[in-house]
Amino acid sequence: MKRVPGPGVLLLVLAACASSTNSPPAAPAGPPPLDPAGYFEFATDVEGQTVTGSIEIRQAQGGGYTGVVSTSATEPVAVRAVTVEGQQMTIVSDTPEGPVSLVLTFTGANFTGTWTYAGMSGTMAGKRIR
C-alpha cells in the first residue's frame, strides 16, 4: 500500500516551489575590482599642444603602490599616492611646481580622466597596456 502525503506536506512543497520561481533574477555581476598595478598610456591637450605620456604603477613592498608618470612635455615624476574606489583610480605625484593629480575612470582597459598641475587642468584619455 502506497502512502500519500497529507495536504499540509503538499502545501509546503508547493509554497517552496512557488517562492523559488518568483524570486527576482540575480543582479549582474559588476566589473572586477580595479587593479591599479600596470602600464598605461594616455594623451591630453596642454595649452593647444597634444601631450602623450605613460603611467607605470607597481605594488610596493610592505603595501601600497609606487610608480612613475612620464610625459612628452615634462621630466618623469615619482608617484606619491594611489587610491582606488570602484573603477576610479587617483594618482598623486609631487613636482617642484606643486602636486600633479590624475583622476582616471576605467571602462575595461580604457580610461578617461582629468589632471591638475600648477594651476592648470585638463582632460585625458588612455588605455591599460599591461
N, C-alpha and C positions, 0 to 999 in steps of 0.2 A: 504494500500500500504506500502510495506517494504522499508525502507530507506537503501541504500547501501553506506558504507563509500567510500569516494573518494580515488583515488590512492595514494595521499600524506599520508593519515592516515594509509593505509595498509603498505606502505613502512616504516613508523616509527615503527609500530608494529613488522614487520619482522626484522628490524635493531635491535630493543631492544632484541628480542628473540635470534638473532644470536650472539649479543655481550655477553649475559649472558651465553650461552652454550660454547663459545670459551674462556672463562676466565680460566686461569691456576688453577689447584686444589690448595686448601689452603695448606700451609706448615704444616706438622705435628707438633703438639704442643710439645715443648721441655719438659724436666723434670721440675717438680715444683721447685720453689726456695729452695735452701738448708736451712734447719732449723738447726743451729748449736747446739741447746739445745738437750741434750740426754746423753746416756751412751754408750760408745764404748769400745770394747776390741780389742787388737792388739797383734801381735808377730813380733819380729825383731831379728836380729843377731848382737851381740856386741862382737867383738874380739873372734869369734868362738863359743860363747855361745848363746843359744836361750834365749831371754828375753821376757816375756809376760807382759802385762800391761792393764790398763784401763784409760779412759778419761771420766770425768764427767763434762759436761758444763751445766750451768744454766743461765737463764735470770736474770740479776742483777736488783735490784731496781733502778729506775732512768735511765734505759737504759744500753745497753752493755751486756757483759756476764762475768761470773765468773766461777770458777770450780777448778778441781784438776786433775793432771796427776800422776798416780801411776804405778810403775813397780816392777817386782820381783827383780830388782838389785839396786834400789835406794829408798830413802825416798820419800813420796808424795811431790809434789811441786804445789803451787798455780798457777793458770792461771792468767797471767797479761793482755793478749790481745787475742781477737778472731776476725778474719776478714773473710768474705765470699765473694767470687767472683765467680758467676755461681755455679758450682758444686765442687768448691775447697774451703777448709777451712784451714786457717793458725792459729796455736795456739802458743803463746809465753809464756814461764814461766821463772822465774829467780831462779838461784841456787847460792850458794857461789862460784862455779867454773865458773859461767857465764850463759848466757841465753840458754834455750832449745827451739828450733824451730821445730815444726811439720807442714808439708805441706801435707794435705790429699786431694785426688781427689776421689770423690764418683761416683759410678755407682749403683744406687738404694741404698740398705743398706750396700753394700760392699765398701771398700776403699783400695787404695794403696797410699803410700806416702813416704816421706823422712823425716829424722830427722838430726839435727845438735846439737852437745853438746860438749863443752870443746875440740874443735879441732878434734872431731870425727864426722863421719856421716854414714848414712846407709839408707836402705830401710825398709819399714814396710808394713804390710797388716793387715786388720781387718774388723770389721763389727759393724754396729749400732745394739745394743741390744734392746734399747728402746728409 
